[in-house]
């Protein structure tokens, strides 16, 4: 299940939970808000932070965002490439929720 692309403010955090940047970027929640796909133009300097180049730049492994008035948090899961409507290369950063219970977590609670 997917929702429409919406531009919103995303706050990125490194592995030490220190804020690294805040960006207004298009994003899509999917799979009952378990995942968030954030579209980052390939020319954005933040892309270097995601991949750890230069080595002095901390990776942005965590994200927080407002989701319908409630905080949503996630950890970096994967990256893919696409072209937007203008033909610009865009990195799609996928974050897995740390605030939404997954089906596996729900099943484990039922079984325990």
N, C-alpha and C positions, 0 to 999 in steps of 0.2 A: 504494500500500500504506500502510495506516495502523495505528498501534498505539493501545492504549487511553489514555484521558486519565489522567494521573498528576500528583499535586501534588508538586512538588519545588522546591528553592531555585534561583532564577535570579539571577545577578549581572549587572547592567547597567553598561555603560561608555559614555562619550561619545565624540565624534569624536577627542578627544585621548588616548583610552584611559585616562582617569581614571575610577575607579569612581564611579557615581552612586547606586546603590541595590542592595539585595538583597531579593528578594521570594519568598515561598513562594506559587506560583501554579499553577493547573492548566495542563498543557501536553500536547501530543501530537506525537510524532515521526512523520513520514510520508515516503513515497517513499525507502525504504531509508536513513532518517536524514538525507536531504539537506535537509529542512525541519523547522522546529520552530514549531508554532502555540502561542502563549502567550495565555491568556485573562486579561485585565485588566479588572476592573469599571470602568465609566465614571466612577464616583465616586472612583477612586484618583487621588491627586495626581500619580502618575507619568505619567498620560496627558498632563498638561500638558507634561511633559518630552519626551515623544515628539514632540509637535507644535511644540515651541519656544515655548510660552506660559507665563509671560511671557518676553520675549526674553532675560532674564538666565539662564534655565534652559537648561542644555545638553541637547541631544537625546540620548536613549539609543539609539545606533545599533548597539551591539554587545552580545552576550550570551554568557555562559559558563554551563555547567551540567554536572553529573555525569551521564553516561549509562552506566549499568551498570558503574560503577567507573572509567570513562575520561572525560577531559575532552572536552566538545563545545563548539565555538565557532561563532558565526554573526553575520552582519551583517543589519541591518534590510532587509526586502524589500518588504513591503506591510502594509496594515492593512485590516480589514473589521469590520463590526458584526454582532452577533447578540444574541439574548436567551437567557439561561440557563433552566434548568428552573423557577426561581422567577419568571421574567419580568423579571429585571434586565438592563439593557443592558450588554453586555460588548464591549470592543474585543478583537479577535483580532489579535495582532501576529505576523506571520510573519517568521521569520529564516531566511536561507539559509546552509547550512553553509560554514564555511571550513576544516573539518577532514575532511570526507568528500569523496572524489573524486566528481565528477559524471560522468555518462556522456560528456559532451563532453570533459572532461579525460582520461578513459581513452582515448577515441578519438584525441585529439591525441597521446598518448604512443605509441599503436600506430602511428600514421602517421609519427612522427618517427624 
